[in-house]
């Protein structure tokens, strides 16, 4: 059932379920009325298909139900997670321990690079998953470690990117970046983005970084508004260990993960970013390539007016 399809010089790894999911996590954007309505329909359909729907506490509150499971703990209790919302909702699931649990993303947001399936594909894709016929694609994550003298290291995961940037009123920051212990550069800029191929179409793209095919084995470093115009984005091997230190004395510098979780950064902190050993497994439509996603989301290939 699994296999590999050549895309240029890269392989797109695909595999089918090895077992029928019995417990299905349901995550939804509670502020979206359509997501709430669809969530109720999904729970009814799961019951009809002899599967158990499991809610995290945020989603349960939106559906007037009860749950003590946090979103980060949902994967450990389920065989499949269905996300009803936008990319932000899906990203909120992917920073926890996943244990190989696959994710089916249904787009109720705007662009939807990660939640690539439309609403009308929910139940056909769900049935395919429950029948063991769904196809999955692995997406690499980043492991972030922040070391501060005298305190325990902080460890987090990110699917899209790790971003260091200044506040609106702060001056440019100076960041020294080492790759595998060798100095890459001292970036004087508004900030720095370290992105996965999956995250190449997020903040990285807005900052002038390249679009990278999502299963390629690279990590991207993109400066944000660099003072030196020769400081350009660079793609590094996925196995690289990237270490970053803040050299400027600005107190208004923040580190954020996937644009959702963050904390202030000081010159005492050492930021280490490397490949996470546990990727994200997204259920994909074998009839649609990534180029189809670019055509649909970014309007590539359309004729000009």
Steps between C-alpha positions, in 0.01 A plus 500: 500500500789741578742626243716782378437731211793689348462879502804645323802376694296437814265223612155565637451234764146371530359218707160360589358433844621182664188466713143624508465805727261438788536823698485821298598834646291799393658845516314807382522877496241591759446854372398371157128418486546276196772302678275453804209381282728265307647370825156392620436324170838329519434358846168357379668347194778345711242335722320367193829356374570328835790731585543703818530878475740655752503877566764723650382740769488805269296325234275339759414842644394625157273196461350528852669179604760414761858380464808509720742436212723785392561546128862397546399169662237403243732306269602259777135402550397460135582316176408794274438873546257698282556876501213731399631853451796671339872444505525667839266243653704215354826655619363509855489120488846438352722642776422217741601133518335338199619141525435443131130592520399631154310824448222573252463875445173647368531861389255750646749786493657702220803358317521158664838358397488246784123454524499422130166316474173681431190441712339275240799264530463447875281192506654326195849551649377389842351180360823430311693539824264275696526237226880510510530654153613854579843613382734696727794730440767578757594861573813581698489705819761707681614437857577821688710513816565824687778483759533771765767481774352400832169371363374180344503489117173581322412249224228553240404375152392691190358383168526830310767718651695646788516880479711750692394860452488838667201697617365780285696772684828316556811559292649238271628192677836330452487120491803275471418173327718189510428187294659179631726720721625708202408867472249561220452876549419782736165622379404861568130503417148531636516130575566150370279212382604136520244305299423148386399432139141485626544846649657639183158632390436672836699792650805391300319577173388842622862582592626415150606142564455223242215254464640153564335169413366384839676161520848622410767447765599861566459774758480867402656806665345827384592843645217748546581838343881458527717810534750345259336418168744212440351313797265281299295188586696175508392134488695259721497121540216387725748337737672831578519623859434874505603707802394862539601765752366850540797739503313832523379633834141562396252372759213476253593187308268201484518142383180352357402152385266469201380853574302371800722444802789716611712656771759780536863438411810651666875497420542235772298247301637244256244391240559161342288379208527154346294233333226350715516121503120474477342641180136593442297255292238677289229315311527608140297454186702277262318656206634849576865601480667788683499689171121477505509663843715784362262543207199513730641700792742740328332509157814373327449405137203731446499719193528871552211728420 
